[in-house]
Amino acid sequence: MGDDNAKLLRGIFNAAIEAADPAKMLTRHLPPPAAGRNIVIGAGKAAASMAAALEAAWPDVNLEGVVVTRYSHSVATRKIKVLEASHPVPDEAGVGAAREIMARVQGLNAQDQVIALISGGASALLVLPAPGLTLSDKQLVAKALLASGAPISTMNRIRQQLSAVKGGKLAAACQPAKLVTLAISDVPGDSPAIIGSGPTWYEGADYRLIATPQRALEAAAAFAQAHGVPAKILGDALEGEAADLGRSMAAQALTATGPVILLSGGETTVTIGETKPGRGGRNCEFLLSLAIALNGAKNIFAIAGDSDGIDGTEDAAGAIIHPDTLARASAMGLDPQDYLSGHDSYSLFAALNDLIITGPTLTNVNDIRAILVV
């Protein structure tokens, strides 16, 4: 029965990711092609897959342009150039990509159309320091923000102030061409000003969300219900410390009447402080805290993972916990609390063979969490 429950949770996780697949979601949001040039620009973990979906939808349109995505996140395209750069700490390749994108939107006229493909990760991948700043400055700020535990909205507003391309500056460079943004949201609240630090957002912009955390959770709920388990969405924008959320979710699960799936999304944080961290990620940390708080409850399973397939900087999307997670760790001589205190949750789940490995999913609607109470 445990294997069946784990299989159900994997299916729920996969259904959420599928609901954010650009190949399935992008076409219905496209504007008509322009009479003039159709320029494609973009940045984010899903930028290449979005570009490929656009090419498939418009096989006879003379597209041109360039997008930048994370290393190892490229897909084959015929007309749109795909560049790669570093995430989450920017590098020189991201600066080069931003310069090339800015160059592509120069000299346009009102008959032309720019389609911007924006997804999570664009903040680090599209890098053009504001006057007076250097890439080294941006890298130092990025590392400090990542360790700070600040919410993504705060981080991206800071990034806007330090950039020559974010906060609507890329949109301004596209004038007088028509600009349409197709975006995949990975931020709580789906604010266009925050997604990717808002490079193409301004008041009155033509900004179209092709996938969101809420829609992904709704697809996950539909999958659960189709398999005979009622689902309850607790929210698509839960934030705060990952370990704290694990404890609060455990309290809800322990008082829930099964069978039920408790679904949630959003982006938690892990504040490192002065501790030298082990290998972790916010989803694995959430799950380890959840497992400790559940203390071996016999009727509760859970999965949590980043929808982009990478939990923090690790090669796992997340992990899964079972009622016997703590017992198996103890039998191996592993102390879960020590791993949690050392922000080393990845290592514990790796030892237990409970990591979820998907590889890059080429989309990103933030974290997907599902707790099954049977």
Buried (B, 14 or more C-beta within 10 A) or exposed (E): EEEEBBEBBBBBBBBBBBBBBBBBBBBEBBEEBBEBBBBBBBBBBBBBBBBBBBBBBBEEBEBEBBBBBBEEBBBEBEBBBBBBBBBBBBBEBBBBBBBBBBEBBEEBEEEBBBBBBBBBBBBBBBBBBBEEBEBEEBBEBBEEBBBBBBBBBEBBBBBBEBBBBBBBBBBBBBEEBBBBBBBBBBBBBBEBBBBBBBBBBBEEBEBBBBBBBBBBBBBBBBBBEEBEBEBBBBBBBBBBBBBEBBBBBBEBBBEBEEBBBBBBBBBBBBEBEEEEBBBBBBBBBBBBBBBBBBEBBEBBBBBBBBBBBBBBEBBBBBBBBBBBBBEBBEEEEBEBEEBBEBBBBBBBBBBBEBBBEBEBBBBBBBBBBBBBBB
